[in-house]
């Protein structure tokens, strides 16, 4: 785990693929507990340090996450999370094919249903009445093309579970390494663990106490299927302040 930005109110991290955002029945290491230990150690806190989880990334997905260091910051981040002030950008690698989106932005809207028995999500017809289905929207375009792979840029309009993975799979563009949703490609991280070629590369949120927005970008994973010049630049500044009106 890499800390990208931290102040008295919030902390941005680059979550590695394979790490849980919060604890579950597996008892495996998770981001919230690791950051609590980080705060307790670095700030010499006598009791348990507060870390508020505002959003999640799927376990096999890497990238930038923001967590709150105070309950007030968590409340304000949660209140703004579905507003236009929050921008969530991802990159996904798929096999090159004629089905790829154009380089111009395209909007996708689908109805998604999560089966609680299998923890699988699927697209359902808009006129199919399934209790619990939710509308999922995103903007997408093709950012890079190579011989075997293409990289798609995605801006989330909603934050449904497995949303990007399912909406791509529904259009026969399964993300590299996402065997749960149809990929035939194996993709291992630098520790030889299976992962998905989906990276939350940029997150913009309103700062909870300043009249500014904070845009933070997560460096590319070291073995990303498509090479980026930033991978070889260790001094890339991931933080950008944006004045609010």
C-alpha positions in Angstrom: 0.0 0.0 0.0 1.3 3.4 -1.0 0.1 6.7 0.6 -0.4 9.3 -2.1 -1.6 12.2 0.1 -2.4 12.8 3.7 -3.4 15.7 5.9 -5.4 16.1 9.2 -8.7 15.2 7.6 -8.2 12.6 4.9 -5.8 10.1 3.4 -5.4 8.9 -0.2 -3.8 5.6 -0.9 -2.9 3.4 -3.8 -4.6 0.1 -3.0 -2.8 -2.9 -4.4 -4.8 -5.6 -6.2 -5.6 -8.5 -3.8 -6.1 -6.3 -0.7 -9.5 -6.0 0.9 -10.9 -2.5 1.5 -12.3 -3.6 4.8 -12.3 -6.8 6.9 -14.5 -9.7 6.0 -15.0 -13.3 7.1 -11.6 -14.4 5.7 -9.7 -12.4 8.3 -7.2 -11.3 5.6 -5.3 -8.0 5.8 -7.5 -5.1 4.9 -6.9 -1.4 4.1 -8.9 0.0 7.0 -7.0 -1.9 9.7 -3.6 -1.2 8.1 -4.4 2.6 8.1 -5.5 2.4 11.7 -2.2 0.9 12.6 -0.4 3.5 10.5 -2.2 6.4 12.3 -1.6 4.8 15.7 2.1 4.4 15.1 2.8 7.7 13.3 0.6 9.9 15.5 1.3 8.1 18.8 -2.4 7.6 19.5 -3.1 5.8 22.8 -6.4 4.2 21.6 -7.8 3.0 18.4 -7.3 5.5 15.5 -10.3 6.5 13.5 -10.4 5.6 9.8 -13.7 6.1 7.9 -14.4 4.1 4.8 -16.1 6.3 2.2 -16.1 3.9 -0.8 -14.6 0.6 -1.9 -12.7 -1.1 -4.7 -13.1 -4.8 -5.5 -10.4 -7.0 -4.1 -8.7 -7.8 -7.5 -8.7 -4.1 -8.5 -6.0 -1.6 -7.8 -5.9 2.1 -7.5 -6.6 5.3 -5.6 -9.0 5.4 -2.6 -9.7 8.1 -0.2 -10.5 7.5 3.5 -11.5 9.9 6.2 -9.4 10.6 9.4 -12.3 12.3 11.3 -16.0 11.6 11.5 -16.8 15.1 10.3 -14.6 14.5 7.2 -16.4 11.2 6.6 -19.8 12.8 6.9 -18.9 15.6 4.4 -17.3 13.2 1.9 -20.3 10.9 2.0 -22.6 13.9 1.5 -20.8 14.9 -1.6 -20.1 11.5 -3.0 -22.9 11.4 -5.6 -22.5 15.0 -6.7 -20.7 16.3 -9.8 -17.8 17.5 -7.6 -16.6 13.9 -7.2 -15.0 12.4 -10.4 -14.0 8.7 -10.4 -11.8 7.7 -13.4 -10.6 4.2 -14.2 -8.5 2.5 -16.8 -9.3 -1.1 -18.0 -7.4 -3.3 -20.4 -9.3 -5.6 -22.8 -8.5 -7.6 -25.8 -8.3 -5.6 -29.0 -11.4 -6.2 -31.2 -13.8 -4.5 -33.5 -16.2 -4.1 -30.5 -14.1 -1.4 -28.9 -15.7 2.0 -28.0 -14.7 5.0 -30.1 -12.1 7.5 -29.0 -14.9 10.0 -28.3 -16.8 9.6 -25.0 -19.9 7.3 -25.1 -22.5 6.9 -22.4 -23.6 3.5 -21.3 -26.7 2.9 -19.1 -27.8 -0.6 -17.9 -29.9 -2.2 -15.3 -27.8 -4.5 -13.0 -28.9 -7.2 -10.7 -26.7 -8.9 -8.1 -27.5 -12.5 -7.2 -26.9 -12.8 -3.5 -26.5 -16.6 -3.8 -23.5 -16.4 -6.2 -22.3 -12.8 -5.6 -22.4 -12.4 -9.4 -23.9 -9.3 -11.1 -25.6 -9.4 -14.5 -27.3 -7.0 -16.9 -31.1 -7.4 -17.1 -33.5 -6.0 -19.6 -34.9 -2.6 -18.7 -38.5 -3.9 -18.9 -37.7 -7.0 -16.7 -39.1 -6.4 -13.2 -36.5 -7.9 -10.8 -36.6 -6.6 -7.3 -33.3 -5.2 -6.3 -32.0 -4.2 -9.7 -30.3 -0.9 -10.0 -29.5 1.5 -12.9 -25.8 1.8 -13.6 -24.3 4.6 -15.8 -20.8 5.4 -17.0 -18.9 7.3 -19.7 -16.3 5.3 -21.7 -13.8 5.8 -24.6 -10.8 4.0 -26.0 -7.7 5.7 -24.8 -4.9 3.5 -26.3 -4.7 0.7 -28.8 -2.0 -1.9 -29.2 -1.7 -5.1 -31.3 -3.3 -7.4 -28.7 -4.7 -5.1 -26.1 -6.6 -1.8 -25.8 -6.9 0.5 -22.8 -10.3 2.0 -22.0 -10.9 5.1 -20.0 -14.0 5.2 -17.8 -15.7 7.8 -15.7 -18.3 6.3 -13.3 -21.7 8.0 -13.0 -22.8 5.5 -10.4 -20.9 3.2 -8.1 -22.6 -0.2 -8.4 -20.8 -3.4 -7.3 -18.8 -4.9 -10.1 -20.3 -2.3 -12.4 -17.5 -1.7 -14.9 -16.6 -5.4 -15.1 -20.2 -6.4 -15.8 -21.0 -3.6 -18.3 -17.9 -4.5 -20.3 -18.6 -8.3 -20.1 -22.1 -7.7 -21.3 -20.7 -6.1 -24.5 -18.2 -9.0 -25.0 -15.2 -7.0 -23.7 -14.2 -8.8 -20.5 -11.3 -7.2 -18.7 -8.0 -9.0 -18.9 -7.7 -11.4 -16.0 -11.3 -11.1 -15.0 -12.1 -14.8 -15.2 -15.2 -14.3 -13.0 -16.7 -12.3 -15.8 -15.6 -14.2 -18.9 -11.9 -13.4 -19.5 -9.8 -16.2 -20.9 -6.5 -14.3 -20.1 -4.5 -15.0 -17.0 -3.1 -11.8 -15.4 -0.8 -12.0 -12.4 0.5 -9.1 -10.3 4.2 -8.6 -9.4 3.7 -11.1 -6.6 2.3 -13.8 -9.0 -1.3 -13.4 -7.6 -4.3 -13.3 -9.9 -5.7 -9.9 -10.5 -7.9 -7.9 -12.9 -6.6 -5.2 -15.3 -8.8 -2.5 -13.9 -7.1 0.4 -12.2 -8.7 3.4 -10.4 -6.2 5.9 -11.7 -7.7 9.2 -10.7 -10.1 10.5 -8.0 -11.3 14.0 -7.5 -13.2 15.0 -4.3 -14.1 18.2 -2.5 -11.8 18.7 0.5 -13.8 18.5 3.7 -12.6 21.8 5.2 -11.0 23.8 2.3 -12.9 25.4 -0.6 -10.9 23.4 -3.0 -11.1 20.0 -4.7 -8.3 17.5 -4.5 -7.4 15.4 -7.5 -5.1 12.4 -6.8 -3.8 10.0 -9.4 -2.4 6.5 -8.6 0.7 5.3 -10.4 0.2 2.4 -12.8 0.8 -1.1 -11.4 4.3 -2.3 -12.3 3.2 -5.0 -14.7 0.3 -3.3 -16.3 -0.4 -5.0 -19.7 0.1 -1.7 -21.6 3.3 0.3 -21.0 3.1 3.8 -19.7 6.0 6.3 -19.5 4.9 7.2 -16.0 5.9 3.8 -14.8 9.5 4.7 -15.3 9.2 8.1 -13.6 9.4 7.8 -9.8 8.9 11.6 -9.3 5.5 11.8 -10.9 3.4 14.3 -8.8 0.0 12.6 -8.2 -1.7 15.5 -6.4 -3.5 18.5 -8.0 -5.5 21.2 -6.2 -8.5 22.6 -8.0 -10.2 25.8 -6.8 -13.9 25.6 -6.3 -16.3 28.3 -7.4 
